[in-house]
Amino acid sequence: MTVQKDIVALLALRLPNQSQQITPRDAAIYAMGIGIGDTPDEPADLPWLLGPSETFPSMATVLCHPRSLLKQAVDCVNFTRTVHSRQELALCRPIPSDVAVSPTARVTDVRDLGPGRGAMLRLEREIVSADDGGPLVNVINTIHERGGGGFGGPPPTTRKAASEPKGLPDRIERIVTNPNLALMHLLSGDLNPLHADPDHARRVGFSGPILRGLATYGLLARAILKATGRRFSRLAVDFSTPAFPGDTLTVDLWKIGGDELACSARVKGRDALVLKRGPAVLGERAS
């Protein structure tokens, strides 16, 4: 990304419609990809696996994902040097497990971090039901493009960083991930070898395949549901450090007031902060 006109082109870009038909099988595969069913005698897991009537809330992160279309349409971003830095979901209603969905995807913001520091791109997709045209969810991805910067674009906006509340969490949930979890999550559509191929992972600086950030996001959503018995209606987190398949995540939850929570997740044993600054708003109770 080198010139100001690239910003104009990105903000004007409208990606082709990438509609998707969801099936109960897709919903069950996604659920298994965030560890639901790892404990076979957990009755609360079964509704998400045995002919589910709706998708697990965080499945919206993998629906109609525009990354491949964006890579084809944009030549001013080096996607080999991008990092997923933030994920937000705002659910309008539960998403059925048997429905056609249709997105409108676009880049809504580009920020220049300065020479050698890259750029931040905000990508939004609004997903509606193709059956009734009603809105289902708004998905917001923020990615850090590390290869550019200093192209004359607007600087980052000042966003007040939410910090962990003082005092002990109101609830702590621990999730043990299976060694094959990264491979299970690939079945929902992301075939990045970083999450599957040990040799590729080592070539780019990791000791082995890492969990996709969206998988850890789903693990956090599981912890919120387990702790509260309620789905989230809104959940935003910053990705901090990768987790690995087989890690045990410690999820800390604080009650902020009303239906709001603050949350973070660490890897037990190496005190690595994986997800941070996570505000969540609770929705309706899970059936």
Steps between C-alpha positions, in 0.01 A plus 500: 500500500691802377278779372198695617287384208515143636293614798236646271491176299470285811218704651312498169542125456186286510583132515290253298216334687627175649175337610508181703254226584531387862394148593464331840810298410698823450378625838605178674844500331561858610397414856747212508766739366476705820509192721130443558458126552850446640330385820249244371299489822429876500126525425518874427717426196260265326251758363785657299597162350190283450290660229546854635222745422737797517871568463726567795513883524869537413456302176417834338875570489553238229190567288546652154860582585628750240876449542551312172293756308689786662833345403385473139364855487771690687860522381617771740494277811759232568283226650801286589582765761157554652398419856143476626503746789135542606168325456153631570154346459162661549219247471152618407339161567601133526615364163308189388700193410311450174496831315656676203692810599621792292765761592587854408875535560717809475805672646371779726822651632872513420752646744868577445719388792809671360811396306596141575203449730238411240129573482176400668204396284146466631286258303126473563247255367130518566338159466130464432268203457442426135163354602341813646760771438521576870835586664677225694839632605761769444857367488794737540861388444800723559822389336851636536688516172863498615671555166404861427448821688605856437276537194341827607175359633315613812660395830330257739211638697549513873297216650490491875638161586277304731703345779425205720286607794666524836446213739447131451280375215141417582534174313791294368451234235767258384491338159739217410551484124567178314822463298296469178287811558676711235434229241136474604456875461642486147191303396298822526689650209845636592771288334795716607793256548610701805226314689580153365852453362781481763772572243319810373441622856870464585602684181302805610633494855271280710580175676201334332154571359311766693131533570325741267399817684139432407526163675610666826217751450260205485653352816433830678140492377469147644630620836250787508210265425614250763543768766176689438268261320445777243615567148685821433342764280825692458860393556822683408856390582857590413728213405824512695702178492428176310377192683600148398289186467513319834526821704276556799333841489408685817213739425439782751157665506400815687147634540498865392134573554171400346568258216861607447811294569873556467708198405850385421667164437843369590685178436544313824859410574677769297288799602459610139217748448312375193187717493478839665275802543190293435172680560196275466127568512281207591196405297221254551529183703606187315220248460 
